């Protein structure tokens, strides 16, 4: 298990967000609904995961409807969690 996996495991929110995104491309509202985490916490968790290069935003210039997916490294961490 690598350092990024350990980083994600230290927060149940980070784990839930990675699992909620999975193989899909999702907007924050969908991630919130699928993970059971309040919408206002999702943006913080996504920012943390983005800083660790575990998720990527496909349309960062958009103010609304930003699309997120797991990076290659994010998929590797997700596999570690299962």
Secondary structure, DSSP 8 states (H G I E B T S, - for coil): --HHHHHHHT-HHHHHHHHHHTTS-B-HHHHHHHHT--HHHHHHHHHHHHHTTSEEES-TT-SSS--EEE-HHHHHHHHHH-
